[in-house]
Structure formats: structure tokens, C-alpha cells
């Protein structure tokens, strides 16, 4: 009985050890054999704080983890010594798996990269650890890198971390300061200060300040000598006086009369138009009545002219006498 119990204990201990070894193996491999799509990114900066098992996040949500990282030259050996000197072979390759179930909709990764999907190292506070963050940025500002080898996984381009960008900016500033002539800058600053001091003490600026002070004193004196309260009171009395009220009342009455006349103006215009139309009709009737009379008078005038011409030739025609003989006849 004791032998069986001891064997059971030994077997349980061995089984527990095997389970612990398997758990340790999966932990150290960072879930290398877990499902998900394999990606890799090349970082031209230090990946301090990133190791196998480091989280990969998309907009703050963990969607995968790092399964491998090493130098690019070790994963993709350069073809020759000249190629090994290139900066691209000095970068660090980080390979990771992304669980599509955590991402949600599996989109076209090529179009996402073209739209600006980039990987960035993000530090986690003061712990010294970092994680890989996937986010969209301007692809024109952070273009995709072209590598001279055939990647073993889908490549998501990287973009510099905040610390790397800050370091680059400090380096550029230091380079600019190293190129600047500090001595000449100091002498120019001293000359500028001296010029400003001279202008403020005896130059045009000093004169302008003095003139401004004189003008302010004169304005103050004018204000003190003028009776501003009395003037304001006079204006108030004038605004509230009897004459002003009468003028306002007359203006109101005139405005009312104008409004009344304006209201009557359309009727007056309509009456004028009716009168004009009636005058036009009367004129037309008169013209129709006068036209036959004028025509008769015209015909009578023509007959009178004919009679006058005939009498001038034969005056005796009026007495029924024969016409005179022609000239030259006996």
C-alpha cells in the first residue's frame, strides 16, 4: 500500500513538472505556435524594452504579441561586404503575430499600409518596458521602406518613436549651434543692446517719449480747464427742454400727415389715370365727328377755287353770257 502511494506521488510530481516545463516553454517562445497572421517590422532605432511576448496593440487594444526579434543582418544576411555597410542591414527585425479575431474585420493589409498603417515603439511609463503600437499616420510623412531582400512575413513599415524623434531634433539643434558663430552672435547682441540703450536715453526714441509726455500733459490741462460736467448737463437739459419736445411733437404730427398722404396717394393716382383715360376717349370721339366736316370743308374749298378760276377766265359766266371769242378771231 505504501509502495503504491509513493509511486502515485512520484508520478504526480513528474506530471506536474512536465506541465510546468510546457508552460515555461510556451512562455519563453512567446506563443510562437499560437494562431494568427505573422508580421514583421524593421526598426532603425534601439528596441530596448521589447522582448519575446511583448504586446502588440492597435489603438491601445492588445491584438498580438512578439514572437521573435533579432538583427536584420542575422535574419537576412547581406550578399557582400559593401551591402553589409548599408544602414538597412543595421536595423532590428521584430516579428509578431496578430490575432484576426481581436482585430475584428480582416481588411486588405496592403491597402491599409498604403493608407498609412505603421508600427511604432511606445514606452510604458518609467518601467523601461515598451510595446508595439499599430496606428494610421500620413503615408507621405512616413513613407514605406523598400528592403533589398524577400521578407519571410508580411512587412508593416515602422515610424520613429517619440524618443527617437526628440533625439533627432536635439541632434539637429546641436549641429545648428555648432555651426553658429557664438562670438559674433554675442557681439551683435551687445551692439544691439547698446543701440537700444542709446535710443532710450538720448536718441529719437527718447525724444518721442518726451513729446508724448508733453502731449499727455497738455491734454490733461485741457480736460481740467474744460467744464465737461456742465457741458453734459447742458446737453441733457437741451434734450429734455420744452422746445425739443415741441419739435419732436411737430415731427410726429408731420410724419402722421405724410403717412396719411402716402395712404391716399394710390387712390389719387388711380383717379388721375381714370380721368386721363376718359380724356383720351373724348378726344377720339371728337376726332371721329370732326373728320367728315373737315372733308366737306376741303371739298367746298376745292369747288370755290374751281369757280374762282372759271370766273377769272369768263366773268360773264355769272350772268349766263357766252364766253368771249378766242384771241385773234373777228
DARA-V61237 format. One record per residue. PHI is phi in radians with two decimals (NA if undefined). PSI is psi in degrees with one decimal (none if undefined). OMEGA is omega in radians with two decimals (NA if undefined). Layout:
BEGIN
phi=PHI psi=PSI omega=OMEGA
phi=PHI psi=PSI omega=OMEGA
END
This chain:
BEGIN
phi=NA psi=-42.7 omega=3.13
phi=-1.19 psi=-33.5 omega=3.13
phi=-1.17 psi=-42.9 omega=3.12
phi=-1.12 psi=-39.7 omega=3.12
phi=-1.13 psi=-40.1 omega=3.13
phi=-1.18 psi=-39.5 omega=3.12
phi=-1.13 psi=-39.3 omega=3.12
phi=-1.11 psi=-41.1 omega=3.14
phi=-1.14 psi=-41.6 omega=3.13
phi=-1.12 psi=-42.6 omega=3.13
phi=-1.11 psi=-41.9 omega=3.12
phi=-1.12 psi=-38.4 omega=3.12
phi=-1.14 psi=-43.0 omega=3.13
phi=-1.12 psi=-41.8 omega=3.13
phi=-1.10 psi=-42.1 omega=3.11
phi=-1.13 psi=-38.7 omega=3.10
phi=-1.13 psi=-40.4 omega=3.13
phi=-1.12 psi=-41.8 omega=3.10
phi=-1.09 psi=-41.9 omega=3.12
phi=-1.11 psi=-40.6 omega=3.11
phi=-1.11 psi=-41.2 omega=3.11
phi=-1.12 psi=-42.0 omega=3.11
phi=-1.10 psi=-42.0 omega=3.11
phi=-1.12 psi=-37.2 omega=3.14
phi=-1.13 psi=-46.3 omega=3.13
phi=-1.16 psi=-32.6 omega=3.11
phi=-1.20 psi=-43.9 omega=-3.12
phi=-1.22 psi=-32.2 omega=3.12
phi=-1.40 psi=-5.1 omega=3.08
phi=1.14 psi=31.8 omega=-3.13
phi=1.23 psi=33.3 omega=-3.09
phi=-1.00 psi=-31.1 omega=-3.06
phi=-1.71 psi=8.7 omega=3.07
phi=-1.31 psi=163.6 omega=3.12
phi=-1.32 psi=170.0 omega=-3.13
phi=2.20 psi=164.1 omega=3.14
phi=-1.51 psi=138.5 omega=-3.09
phi=-1.59 psi=129.7 omega=3.10
phi=-2.25 psi=163.0 omega=3.04
phi=-2.56 psi=150.5 omega=-3.11
phi=-2.40 psi=144.0 omega=3.14
phi=-1.91 psi=124.4 omega=-3.11
phi=-1.93 psi=125.8 omega=3.09
phi=-1.46 psi=10.7 omega=-3.11
phi=-2.21 psi=177.7 omega=-3.14
phi=-1.22 psi=138.6 omega=3.12
phi=-1.85 psi=33.2 omega=3.10
phi=-1.00 psi=130.1 omega=-3.12
phi=1.72 psi=-3.8 omega=3.11
phi=-1.93 psi=133.3 omega=3.14
phi=-2.57 psi=176.1 omega=3.09
phi=-1.05 psi=128.9 omega=-3.08
phi=1.72 psi=-7.6 omega=3.10
phi=-1.08 psi=140.8 omega=-3.08
phi=-1.26 psi=145.7 omega=2.99
phi=-2.00 psi=123.2 omega=-3.04
phi=-2.09 psi=147.0 omega=3.04
phi=-2.06 psi=107.6 omega=-3.09
phi=0.97 psi=40.5 omega=3.07
phi=1.58 psi=-7.7 omega=-3.12
phi=-1.78 psi=128.6 omega=3.14
phi=-1.22 psi=121.5 omega=-3.12
phi=-2.14 psi=-3.5 omega=-3.13
phi=-3.07 psi=-170.1 omega=3.14
phi=-2.68 psi=159.6 omega=-3.12
phi=-1.30 psi=135.2 omega=3.12
phi=-2.01 psi=-15.4 omega=-3.12
phi=-2.90 psi=146.6 omega=3.01
phi=-2.70 psi=137.6 omega=3.12
phi=-2.90 psi=175.2 omega=3.14
phi=-1.23 psi=147.0 omega=-3.13
phi=-1.09 psi=-38.1 omega=-3.12
phi=-1.10 psi=-27.0 omega=3.11
phi=-1.42 psi=-36.4 omega=-3.13
phi=-1.40 psi=-38.2 omega=3.12
phi=-2.23 psi=86.5 omega=-3.06
phi=-1.04 psi=137.7 omega=3.11
phi=-1.20 psi=148.6 omega=-3.09
phi=-1.24 psi=-25.1 omega=-3.12
phi=-2.69 psi=177.4 omega=-3.09
phi=-1.19 psi=-35.4 omega=3.13
phi=-1.13 psi=-39.8 omega=3.11
phi=-1.20 psi=-33.0 omega=-3.14
phi=-1.12 psi=-24.1 omega=3.14
phi=-1.38 psi=-8.4 omega=3.13
phi=-1.22 psi=149.1 omega=-3.08
phi=-1.17 psi=-27.8 omega=-3.08
phi=-1.15 psi=-29.5 omega=3.13
phi=-1.43 psi=-4.6 omega=3.09
phi=-1.68 psi=2.4 omega=-3.12
phi=-1.43 psi=173.4 omega=-3.12
phi=-1.95 psi=131.1 omega=3.10
phi=-1.67 psi=130.1 omega=3.07
phi=-2.10 psi=120.8 omega=-3.13
phi=-1.91 psi=136.1 omega=-3.07
phi=-2.58 psi=160.0 omega=3.10
phi=-1.93 psi=142.1 omega=3.13
phi=-2.11 psi=127.8 omega=3.13
phi=-1.43 psi=115.8 omega=-3.11
phi=-1.13 psi=-28.2 omega=3.14
phi=-1.15 psi=-30.6 omega=3.12
phi=-1.41 psi=-27.3 omega=3.12
phi=-1.28 psi=-35.4 omega=-3.13
phi=1.84 psi=-99.1 omega=-3.12
phi=-1.62 psi=126.1 omega=3.13
phi=-1.41 psi=103.5 omega=-3.12
phi=-1.65 psi=174.8 omega=3.11
phi=-1.27 psi=113.0 omega=-3.06
phi=-1.16 psi=-31.7 omega=3.13
phi=-1.12 psi=-42.6 omega=3.11
phi=-1.20 psi=-35.2 omega=3.09
phi=-1.12 psi=-41.8 omega=3.11
phi=-1.14 psi=-39.0 omega=3.10
phi=-1.14 psi=-31.2 omega=3.12
phi=-1.42 psi=-7.0 omega=3.04
phi=2.04 psi=20.9 omega=3.08
phi=-1.22 psi=122.1 omega=-3.09
phi=-2.38 psi=155.5 omega=3.09
phi=-1.86 psi=139.7 omega=-3.08
phi=-2.44 psi=142.6 omega=3.04
phi=-1.43 psi=127.1 omega=-3.11
phi=-2.17 psi=122.0 omega=3.12
phi=-1.26 psi=149.1 omega=3.12
phi=-1.80 psi=81.2 omega=3.08
phi=1.16 psi=-139.1 omega=-3.10
phi=-1.78 psi=13.3 omega=-3.11
phi=-1.34 psi=-17.6 omega=-3.08
phi=1.51 psi=-5.7 omega=3.12
phi=-1.59 psi=159.4 omega=3.14
phi=-2.41 psi=166.6 omega=3.02
phi=-2.42 psi=168.0 omega=-3.13
phi=-1.76 psi=123.3 omega=-3.11
phi=-1.90 psi=130.7 omega=3.08
phi=-1.80 psi=127.2 omega=-3.13
phi=-2.72 psi=167.3 omega=-3.13
phi=-1.73 psi=133.7 omega=3.10
phi=-2.32 psi=-178.8 omega=3.11
phi=-1.27 psi=115.9 omega=-3.11
phi=-1.17 psi=-19.8 omega=3.11
phi=-1.34 psi=-31.1 omega=3.11
phi=-1.37 psi=-38.0 omega=3.14
phi=-2.14 psi=80.9 omega=-3.12
phi=-1.23 psi=157.3 omega=3.12
phi=-1.25 psi=140.8 omega=-3.13
phi=-1.45 psi=139.7 omega=3.08
phi=-1.77 psi=123.6 omega=-3.08
phi=-1.89 psi=149.9 omega=-3.08
phi=-1.55 psi=20.0 omega=3.11
phi=-2.30 psi=171.1 omega=3.13
phi=-1.68 psi=110.7 omega=-3.09
phi=-1.13 psi=149.5 omega=3.10
phi=-1.51 psi=-9.5 omega=3.13
phi=-2.51 psi=172.9 omega=3.11
phi=-1.18 psi=130.7 omega=-3.07
phi=-1.70 psi=124.0 omega=2.98
phi=-1.83 psi=117.2 omega=-3.09
phi=-1.05 psi=157.5 omega=3.13
phi=-1.85 psi=163.5 omega=2.98
phi=-2.33 psi=153.1 omega=-3.05
phi=-1.08 psi=145.4 omega=3.05
phi=-1.28 psi=169.3 omega=-3.14
phi=-1.09 psi=-40.6 omega=3.12
phi=-1.13 psi=-38.7 omega=3.12
phi=-1.15 psi=-42.0 omega=3.11
phi=-1.11 psi=-40.5 omega=3.11
phi=-1.13 psi=-41.2 omega=3.11
phi=-1.11 psi=-40.5 omega=3.10
phi=-1.11 psi=-41.1 omega=3.13
phi=-1.12 psi=-40.9 omega=3.11
phi=-1.14 psi=-38.4 omega=3.10
phi=-1.13 psi=-42.4 omega=3.10
phi=-1.10 psi=-40.1 omega=3.12
phi=-1.13 psi=-43.0 omega=3.12
phi=-1.11 psi=-38.6 omega=3.11
phi=-1.15 psi=-39.2 omega=3.11
phi=-1.15 psi=-41.0 omega=3.12
phi=-1.17 psi=-35.0 omega=3.13
phi=-1.19 psi=-28.9 omega=3.11
phi=-1.44 psi=-17.5 omega=-3.10
phi=-1.37 psi=146.8 omega=3.10
phi=-1.55 psi=96.2 omega=-3.07
phi=-1.10 psi=-39.5 omega=-3.13
phi=-1.10 psi=-44.3 omega=3.11
phi=-1.15 psi=-38.9 omega=3.11
phi=-1.10 psi=-40.7 omega=3.13
phi=-1.14 psi=-42.0 omega=3.14
phi=-1.15 psi=-39.5 omega=3.10
phi=-1.14 psi=-38.1 omega=3.10
phi=-1.13 psi=-41.6 omega=3.12
phi=-1.13 psi=-41.0 omega=3.11
phi=-1.12 psi=-38.2 omega=3.11
phi=-1.13 psi=-42.7 omega=3.12
phi=-1.12 psi=-40.6 omega=3.12
phi=-1.11 psi=-41.8 omega=3.12
phi=-1.12 psi=-43.2 omega=3.11
phi=-1.10 psi=-40.0 omega=3.13
phi=-1.13 psi=-40.7 omega=3.12
phi=-1.14 psi=-41.2 omega=3.13
phi=-1.12 psi=-38.5 omega=-3.11
phi=-1.30 psi=-23.5 omega=-3.08
phi=-1.70 psi=-39.5 omega=-3.06
phi=-2.49 psi=1.5 omega=-3.06
phi=-1.62 psi=-159.9 omega=-3.11
phi=-1.14 psi=-34.8 omega=3.12
phi=-1.11 psi=-40.9 omega=3.11
phi=-1.10 psi=-41.9 omega=3.13
phi=-1.14 psi=-39.6 omega=3.11
phi=-1.12 psi=-40.0 omega=3.11
phi=-1.14 psi=-40.3 omega=3.12
phi=-1.12 psi=-42.9 omega=3.11
phi=-1.10 psi=-38.4 omega=3.11
phi=-1.13 psi=-40.3 omega=3.10
phi=-1.10 psi=-41.7 omega=3.12
phi=-1.10 psi=-42.7 omega=3.13
phi=-1.11 psi=-41.5 omega=3.12
phi=-1.12 psi=-38.5 omega=3.12
phi=-1.14 psi=-42.5 omega=3.12
phi=-1.11 psi=-43.0 omega=3.11
phi=-1.09 psi=-40.2 omega=3.11
phi=-1.09 psi=-40.6 omega=3.14
phi=-1.15 psi=-41.4 omega=3.12
phi=-1.10 psi=-40.6 omega=3.13
phi=-1.14 psi=-40.9 omega=3.13
phi=-1.18 psi=-36.9 omega=-3.12
phi=-1.31 psi=-29.5 omega=-3.13
phi=-1.36 psi=143.4 omega=-3.13
phi=-1.59 psi=76.3 omega=-3.12
phi=-1.13 psi=-42.3 omega=3.10
phi=-1.09 psi=-40.6 omega=3.13
phi=-1.14 psi=-39.6 omega=3.12
phi=-1.11 psi=-42.4 omega=3.11
phi=-1.10 psi=-39.2 omega=3.12
phi=-1.14 psi=-39.2 omega=3.12
phi=-1.12 psi=-39.5 omega=3.12
phi=-1.13 psi=-40.7 omega=3.12
phi=-1.14 psi=-41.2 omega=3.13
phi=-1.13 psi=-39.9 omega=3.12
phi=-1.14 psi=-40.5 omega=-3.14
phi=-1.16 psi=-32.4 omega=-3.12
phi=-1.76 psi=9.4 omega=-3.09
phi=-1.29 psi=168.5 omega=-3.11
phi=-1.17 psi=-42.1 omega=-3.11
phi=-1.10 psi=-40.6 omega=3.12
phi=-1.12 psi=-40.9 omega=3.12
phi=-1.13 psi=-41.5 omega=3.11
phi=-1.09 psi=-42.0 omega=3.12
phi=-1.07 psi=-42.0 omega=3.12
phi=-1.14 psi=-38.6 omega=3.12
phi=-1.13 psi=-43.6 omega=3.10
phi=-1.07 psi=-39.4 omega=3.09
phi=-1.09 psi=-40.3 omega=3.10
phi=-1.11 psi=-42.9 omega=-3.14
phi=-1.12 psi=-44.7 omega=3.13
phi=-1.08 psi=-39.8 omega=3.12
phi=-1.11 psi=-40.1 omega=3.11
phi=-1.13 psi=-42.6 omega=3.12
phi=-1.10 psi=-41.3 omega=3.10
phi=-1.09 psi=-39.5 omega=3.11
phi=-1.12 psi=-40.1 omega=3.12
phi=-1.14 psi=-43.9 omega=3.13
phi=-1.12 psi=-38.0 omega=3.10
phi=-1.12 psi=-37.0 omega=3.11
phi=-1.18 psi=-34.3 omega=-3.14
phi=-1.43 psi=-15.4 omega=-3.05
phi=-1.08 psi=-41.0 omega=3.11
phi=-1.05 psi=-40.1 omega=3.11
phi=-1.14 psi=-41.1 omega=3.11
phi=-1.08 psi=-42.0 omega=3.13
phi=-1.12 psi=-41.4 omega=3.12
phi=-1.11 psi=-41.7 omega=3.12
phi=-1.12 psi=-40.1 omega=3.12
phi=-1.11 psi=-42.1 omega=3.12
phi=-1.11 psi=-39.1 omega=3.11
phi=-1.13 psi=-41.6 omega=3.12
phi=-1.09 psi=-43.3 omega=3.13
phi=-1.09 psi=-42.4 omega=3.13
phi=-1.10 psi=-41.4 omega=3.12
phi=-1.12 psi=-40.0 omega=3.10
phi=-1.10 psi=-38.6 omega=3.10
phi=-1.10 psi=-42.3 omega=3.14
phi=-1.13 psi=-43.1 omega=3.12
phi=-1.07 psi=-42.2 omega=3.12
phi=-1.08 psi=-39.9 omega=3.14
phi=-1.14 psi=-42.1 omega=3.12
phi=-1.12 psi=-43.4 omega=3.14
phi=-1.07 psi=-41.5 omega=3.10
phi=-1.11 psi=-38.2 omega=3.13
phi=-1.15 psi=-35.1 omega=3.13
phi=-1.34 psi=-35.8 omega=-3.09
phi=-1.35 psi=-24.0 omega=-3.03
phi=-1.07 psi=-47.1 omega=3.10
phi=-1.10 psi=-38.8 omega=3.14
phi=-1.08 psi=-43.4 omega=-3.14
phi=-1.13 psi=-37.8 omega=3.13
phi=-1.16 psi=-40.7 omega=3.09
phi=-1.10 psi=-41.5 omega=3.12
phi=-1.11 psi=-36.5 omega=3.12
phi=-1.14 psi=-43.5 omega=3.13
phi=-1.14 psi=-41.1 omega=3.11
phi=-1.09 psi=-40.1 omega=3.11
phi=-1.09 psi=-40.5 omega=3.14
phi=-1.14 psi=-41.7 omega=3.11
phi=-1.12 psi=-39.5 omega=3.12
phi=-1.12 psi=-38.9 omega=3.11
phi=-1.16 psi=-40.3 omega=3.12
phi=-1.11 psi=-42.3 omega=3.13
phi=-1.11 psi=-42.3 omega=3.13
phi=-1.09 psi=-38.9 omega=3.11
phi=-1.17 psi=-40.1 omega=3.14
phi=-1.16 psi=-42.0 omega=3.11
phi=-1.13 psi=-32.5 omega=3.11
phi=-1.19 psi=-26.7 omega=3.11
phi=-1.49 psi=-42.6 omega=-3.09
phi=-2.33 psi=89.3 omega=-3.11
phi=-1.16 psi=-25.6 omega=-3.11
phi=-1.35 psi=-3.0 omega=-3.14
phi=-1.10 psi=-28.8 omega=-3.14
phi=-1.17 psi=-24.1 omega=3.13
phi=-1.77 psi=12.5 omega=-3.13
phi=1.15 psi=26.9 omega=3.09
phi=-1.44 psi=154.3 omega=3.12
phi=-1.22 psi=161.7 omega=-3.12
phi=-1.27 psi=153.9 omega=-3.13
phi=-1.17 psi=152.5 omega=3.14
phi=-1.18 psi=157.4 omega=3.12
phi=-1.14 psi=157.8 omega=3.13
phi=-1.17 psi=140.1 omega=3.12
phi=1.57 psi=-7.3 omega=3.11
phi=-1.65 psi=154.5 omega=3.11
phi=-1.68 psi=none omega=NA
END
